[in-house]
């Protein structure tokens, strides 16, 4: 029986549409891969090292991307005195334009009066309050008793109630202590929440369930990685992509509110900070919590005023109740001290060496006022 012209035409349309769809998906994958690159660590970053960074000044220790449990065990053997600990996210890791970050500059100032002072920097890029709290508790469990902990907070560090995969072992080690004060915690890369009653990201869990049925190539694609990101990260990736930079900032300025985290997450993070601070204070550690500087002139604002109005008062109240010091440095840094990202967009969060020096002075003054 001869094939009808209509069925032949339908078959050709089907294969044509299939080829077009595959090309569109491939183009989308390439676009997402390029856009995600600015949020990923460098390809040559050492994510498996388990020894201390030896390229630091004498008396300064940093976990960088090393295994915290191994590093804390080594520090407990090496340190002779109670250190000063600075904990936070990428803001305290390195200044724009190079130079010394504020933990290192604080070390130099502390050594004017005590040449034996040691400083530990627990600053990890993108680390949120839950991850920072787990690091502090793991440090205590390793036998390290700081004399002072200076803990950096911002709307960026309060927006996630999750633990990244490379810190899951650290969290598991302190879970019995952290669980009563942490509420809902999501362990990235593991199915479900760490606590049964936690909120869930339905899209992320659906993507995880789907990709577990396929091979590693699909699971590691840029599209899957993008879908696993929280809503705020998705918005930032697209806004700073090549296409996103073509959209006028006057339009983008009105989009910040959709990236706001739920108020319950912000309150939960503040409660976690208060709980960990109380554990430190009860163990004889002086704690100073501070709101980190942000350039709020940058457009678009990363978050609306609603999020800031919820987060900062909650953090202050939790700190005071725990017996920790508190200082709000949100607007303490001039616009001129902030830099730009590699793609040319304004950086509202990271500043230059002079800004780090000013921050070190402010934090040491706050610590001197609060600590006996």
C-alpha positions in Angstrom: 0.0 0.0 0.0 1.4 3.4 -1.0 2.0 6.0 1.7 -0.3 8.9 1.4 1.1 12.4 0.7 -0.5 13.7 3.9 1.1 11.0 6.2 4.5 11.7 4.6 4.1 15.4 5.2 3.1 14.8 8.8 6.2 12.6 9.3 8.5 15.3 7.9 6.8 17.9 10.1 7.3 15.7 13.2 11.1 15.2 12.5 11.5 18.9 11.7 9.8 19.9 14.9 11.8 17.4 16.9 15.1 18.7 15.4 14.0 22.3 16.1 13.1 21.4 19.7 16.4 19.7 20.3 18.3 22.7 18.9 16.3 25.0 21.2 17.0 22.8 24.2 20.7 22.7 23.3 20.9 26.5 23.0 19.1 26.9 26.3 21.6 24.5 27.9 24.5 26.5 26.5 23.0 29.8 27.7 22.4 28.5 31.2 25.8 27.0 31.4 27.4 30.4 30.5 25.1 32.2 32.9 25.8 29.8 35.8 29.5 30.1 35.4 29.7 33.5 37.2 28.1 31.8 40.3 30.3 28.7 40.3 33.7 28.2 41.9 36.7 28.2 39.5 37.3 25.0 37.7 40.7 24.6 39.4 39.4 25.3 42.9 40.6 22.6 45.4 37.4 21.2 46.9 39.1 18.1 48.4 42.0 19.5 50.4 41.9 18.5 54.1 44.9 20.5 55.4 45.2 24.1 56.5 45.9 26.8 54.0 49.7 27.5 54.4 49.7 30.6 52.3 48.4 32.8 55.1 50.2 35.2 57.4 51.5 33.8 60.7 48.6 33.5 63.2 45.8 33.5 60.6 43.9 30.3 59.8 41.2 29.7 57.3 39.2 26.7 56.3 38.6 28.0 52.7 37.0 25.0 50.9 38.7 22.4 53.1 37.1 19.7 55.3 36.1 21.7 58.5 36.2 18.6 60.7 39.7 17.7 59.7 40.9 21.4 60.0 39.3 21.8 63.4 41.0 18.7 64.7 44.4 19.9 63.4 43.8 23.4 64.9 43.0 21.9 68.3 46.4 20.3 68.2 48.3 23.3 66.9 46.8 26.3 68.9 48.2 27.1 72.3 45.8 29.9 73.2 42.2 30.8 72.8 41.8 32.3 69.3 39.6 35.1 67.9 37.1 33.8 65.4 35.5 35.7 62.5 32.6 33.9 60.8 30.6 34.9 57.8 30.3 34.6 54.0 32.3 35.8 51.0 32.3 39.4 52.3 35.1 38.6 54.7 37.1 36.4 52.2 38.9 38.9 50.0 38.6 42.6 49.1 37.9 44.0 45.6 41.2 44.8 44.0 43.2 42.5 46.2 44.7 43.1 49.7 43.9 41.9 53.1 40.3 41.1 54.3 39.1 42.4 57.6 39.9 39.2 59.7 43.6 39.6 58.6 43.6 43.3 59.3 42.0 42.7 62.7 44.8 40.2 63.4 47.4 42.8 62.6 45.7 45.2 65.1 45.3 42.6 67.8 49.0 41.7 67.6 50.0 45.2 68.5 48.9 44.4 72.1 49.2 40.6 72.0 51.9 39.1 69.6 50.6 35.6 70.3 47.0 36.3 69.1 45.6 33.8 66.6 42.7 34.5 64.3 40.5 31.8 62.6 38.5 33.0 59.6 35.3 30.9 59.0 34.3 32.8 55.9 32.9 30.7 53.1 31.4 32.0 49.9 27.6 32.0 50.0 27.5 30.5 53.6 24.2 31.1 55.3 23.5 31.3 59.0 22.8 27.6 59.3 26.1 26.6 57.7 27.9 29.2 59.8 26.2 28.0 63.0 27.2 24.4 62.2 30.8 25.5 61.7 30.9 27.2 65.1 29.4 24.2 66.9 31.8 21.8 65.2 34.6 24.0 66.3 33.4 23.8 69.9 33.0 20.0 69.6 36.7 19.8 68.4 37.8 21.3 71.7 38.5 24.8 70.4 37.4 27.6 72.8 37.6 31.0 71.3 37.9 34.0 73.5 35.9 36.1 71.0 33.5 35.2 68.1 32.6 38.0 65.7 29.7 36.8 63.5 28.7 38.6 60.3 25.0 38.7 59.2 23.1 40.1 56.3 19.9 39.6 54.4 22.0 37.3 52.1 23.0 35.0 54.9 19.5 34.8 56.4 17.6 33.8 53.2 18.4 30.1 53.2 17.6 27.3 55.7 19.9 24.8 54.0 23.2 23.0 54.3 25.3 22.6 51.1 26.5 19.1 50.3 30.2 19.6 51.2 29.1 20.8 54.7 26.6 18.0 55.3 29.1 15.9 57.3 29.8 18.9 59.5 26.1 19.4 60.1 25.6 15.7 60.8 28.4 15.9 63.4 26.6 18.6 65.4 23.0 17.7 64.5 22.0 16.6 68.1 23.0 20.1 69.4 21.7 22.0 66.4 18.4 20.3 65.8 16.6 21.7 68.8 17.4 25.3 67.8 17.5 25.0 64.0 13.9 24.1 63.1 13.6 23.1 59.4 17.0 22.4 57.7 17.3 21.3 54.0 20.3 19.2 53.2 21.2 19.9 49.6 21.8 16.7 47.7 19.8 14.6 50.1 16.2 13.6 49.8 13.8 15.7 51.9 14.4 17.9 54.9 16.5 17.2 57.9 13.4 17.7 60.0 10.1 16.1 59.2 8.0 19.2 59.4 10.1 21.5 57.3 9.0 23.5 54.3 9.9 22.0 50.9 10.8 23.4 47.5 8.5 21.3 45.4 10.2 22.1 42.1 13.6 21.2 43.4 12.5 17.9 44.9 10.6 17.0 41.7 13.8 17.7 39.7 15.9 15.6 42.1 13.4 12.7 41.9 13.4 12.8 38.1 17.2 13.0 37.6 17.8 10.1 40.0 16.2 7.9 37.4 18.6 9.0 34.7 22.3 8.9 34.2 24.9 11.4 35.5 25.0 13.4 32.3 21.5 14.6 32.7 21.8 15.0 36.4 24.8 17.3 36.0 23.3 19.4 33.2 23.1 23.2 33.5 19.3 23.0 33.3 19.0 20.7 36.2 21.6 22.7 38.2 19.5 25.9 37.5 16.2 24.3 38.6 17.8 23.2 41.9 18.7 26.8 42.7 16.5 28.8 45.1 14.3 31.4 43.5 16.6 34.3 44.5 19.6 32.6 42.9 17.6 31.9 39.7 16.6 35.6 39.5 20.2 36.7 40.0 21.6 34.3 37.4 19.1 35.4 34.8 19.5 39.1 35.6 23.3 39.0 35.3 23.2 36.8 32.2 24.0 38.3 28.7 20.3 38.7 27.9 19.4 40.0 31.4 21.9 42.8 31.1 20.0 44.1 28.1 16.9 44.8 30.2 16.8 48.4 31.5 17.5 48.8 35.2 14.3 50.9 35.4 12.4 47.7 34.7 14.5 45.5 36.9 14.1 47.8 39.9 10.6 46.6 40.4 11.4 42.9 40.4 13.2 42.6 43.8 10.2 41.7 45.8 9.7 38.3 44.1 13.1 37.2 45.4 12.3 37.9 49.0 12.5 34.8 51.2 9.5 33.9 53.4 9.3 35.8 56.7 9.3 32.4 58.5 12.8 31.6 57.0 14.1 35.0 58.1 12.8 34.5 61.6 14.0 30.9 61.8 17.6 32.1 60.8 17.5 34.8 63.4 16.4 32.2 66.0 19.2 29.9 65.0 21.8 32.7 65.4 20.4 33.4 68.9 20.5 29.7 69.8 24.1 29.2 68.7 25.2 32.5 70.3 23.7 31.3 73.6 25.6 28.1 73.4 28.8 30.0 72.8 28.1 32.5 75.6 27.3 29.7 78.1 30.7 28.2 77.2 32.5 31.3 78.2 32.9 32.8 74.7 32.3 36.5 74.1 30.1 36.9 71.0 29.5 40.0 68.9 26.9 39.7 66.1 26.9 42.5 63.5 24.8 43.4 60.5 27.2 43.6 57.6 27.5 46.7 55.3 25.5 46.7 52.1 25.4 49.4 49.4 21.7 50.1 49.3 22.1 52.6 46.5 22.7 49.8 44.0 19.7 49.2 41.6 18.0 46.9 41.6 17.9 46.2 45.3 18.5 42.5 45.9 15.6 42.4 48.5 12.7 44.6 49.4 12.5 46.7 52.5 10.0 44.2 53.8 12.7 41.5 54.2 15.1 43.9 55.9 12.4 45.1 58.2 11.8 41.5 59.3 15.4 40.2 59.5 17.4 42.9 61.3 15.2 43.5 64.3 14.8 39.7 64.8 18.6 39.3 64.7 19.1 42.1 67.3 16.5 40.7 69.6 17.9 37.1 69.4 21.4 38.4 70.0 20.5 40.5 73.0 18.5 37.6 74.5 21.5 35.3 74.1 23.8 37.7 75.9 25.7 38.5 72.8 26.8 42.0 71.7 25.1 43.5 68.6 26.1 46.3 66.2 24.3 47.4 63.1 26.8 48.4 60.4 24.4 48.1 57.5 25.0 51.7 56.3 28.5 52.1 57.7 30.3 51.8 54.3 30.4 54.6 51.8 29.3 53.9 48.2 32.8 54.5 47.0 34.2 51.5 48.9 32.1 49.0 47.0 33.2 47.4 43.7 31.9 45.7 40.6 31.5 42.2 39.4 33.5 40.9 36.5 30.5 41.4 34.2 30.5 45.2 35.0 27.4 45.2 37.3 27.6 47.0 40.6 28.5 44.8 43.6 26.3 45.8 46.6 28.1 43.6 49.1 31.8 43.3 48.6 34.2 46.3 49.1 37.8 47.3 48.8 40.8 47.0 51.2 40.1 50.4 52.7 36.6 49.3 53.5 37.9 46.1 55.1 40.3 48.2 57.2 37.4 50.4 58.4 35.3 47.4 59.2 38.1 45.8 61.2 38.4 49.0 63.3 34.6 49.1 63.9 34.4 45.5 64.9 37.3 45.6 67.3 35.8 48.7 68.9 32.5 46.9 69.3 34.2 43.9 70.8 36.2 46.0 73.2 33.0 47.7 74.4 31.1 44.4 74.8 33.7 42.0 76.1 35.1 42.4 79.6 
